[in-house]
Amino acid sequence: MKMKPLGRTGLDVSEFCLGTMTFGVQTPQDEAHAQIDRALAAGINFIDTAEMYPVNPVKAETIGLTEEIIGTWFATTGRRKDVILATKHSGEGQKMVRDGAPISAKTIRETLEGSLKRLKTDYVDLYQFHWPNRGSYMFRQNWHYDPSGQNKTDTVADMEECIDALQKEVARGTIRHFGMSNESVWGTMMWNAIADRMGGPRIQTVQNEYSLLCRLADTDLAEMCVNEDVGLLPFSPLGCGYLTGKYQGGKIPEKSRMSLNPDMGGRRNDRVLTAVEAYLEVARNFGMDPVHMSLAWSARRPFVVSSIFGATTLAQLDHLLGAADVTLSSELLDALDAAHRAHPMPY
């Protein structure tokens, strides 16, 4: 398992990160604990979660359950120090968490304390805001998101207050480092300019959707990541399962994400399966497992620090872990770029 530096933190993390958003709904606790054991045995030292998990669907009665399951594993095994742990503070609009209140200096300590209690730990290695208060281009909002109504003065003031609150948590020892999810280039640069000015924690990572089917990060965000030592943490590197090929021909496997979330979070349309078929053809032509190809591609991009994958079952996890051992030739990478040019942003 390859290791990479996590921004400027001085920490090294595995090039693959165990995502946990199925823990508690699709993946019961015993199986979730077995997944953590198996991932660590394979060399993974990085686990990502969030206060609002599990998803598919998000329900008021399950908010925080994933963190509780991870916390039970820590308590049972005593292996907290073997893991670089990341979690997230939900943002505005999530009605089942704090009645949809935005992230603010007032919510940070209470929210963090809730996560720490559920996770049965005294600290979080990487504390992330799940999405910015001003909105985001992620989750298919790139087709209509309009920043022209933003008030920069208010945005900066909010960031300053949050950085101050985060620095107090760093001083308390409850968080070690800070990251954003579903953030833009401007947002990341502004957060870090404020952090540098105020002496607070800078953004070390940005967790955005990134896969062969969703390459929004390839331009300005990639350049920022390289030059500012901010690592991209891709989520959904398998395109929410599309790139496995399991949905081809209109199939909807039992207990799959599509069976629980029919529109796939806005990803389901007539163009997706055609794009997926182009990538499956590349895999066939090069004798490559499409799952391993897609995961290795996302993890080996020069601006990526760790690619986050999740598995419903232990058998799926075993399959996914095989991506760590594959090599992608320059010819294969060229073929993937050609497929992307023919099928850009299918959702």
Number of C-alpha atoms within 10 A of each C-alpha: 15 15 16 16 17 23 23 16 17 8 12 17 22 25 25 32 26 23 21 27 26 22 28 23 18 21 20 15 19 12 16 24 21 13 25 23 14 16 21 16 10 15 17 24 23 24 23 22 22 24 26 26 26 24 20 18 14 15 13 11 8 17 19 21 22 29 29 22 22 24 20 17 22 19 14 10 11 10 10 18 9 12 16 19 21 22 25 25 22 25 22 19 14 14 11 16 20 15 10 13 16 20 22 17 17 12 15 17 16 11 17 21 15 15 25 21 14 19 27 19 16 14 23 23 19 22 25 25 22 24 23 20 18 17 18 19 18 19 14 15 12 12 10 8 12 12 11 6 7 11 10 10 9 11 15 15 12 16 23 20 14 21 24 19 18 25 22 16 19 18 11 12 13 20 22 18 25 25 27 27 24 19 23 21 16 11 18 23 17 18 22 20 15 19 21 12 10 13 13 24 23 26 27 23 29 28 23 24 24 24 23 25 27 21 14 18 20 12 10 12 19 20 16 19 24 15 9 16 19 27 26 32 29 26 23 23 27 26 20 20 18 24 27 19 17 13 17 15 8 8 11 15 11 9 10 17 22 20 14 15 13 13 12 17 13 12 18 15 11 10 13 20 19 13 22 24 16 18 27 21 16 22 20 12 11 15 10 18 17 22 23 23 28 25 27 23 20 28 26 17 14 13 22 24 30 29 27 26 23 23 22 21 16 18 10 12 18 15 13 18 20 16 21 18 10 14 14 15 10 9 10 17 14 12 19 22 15 15 20 19 10 11 18 16 15 17 17
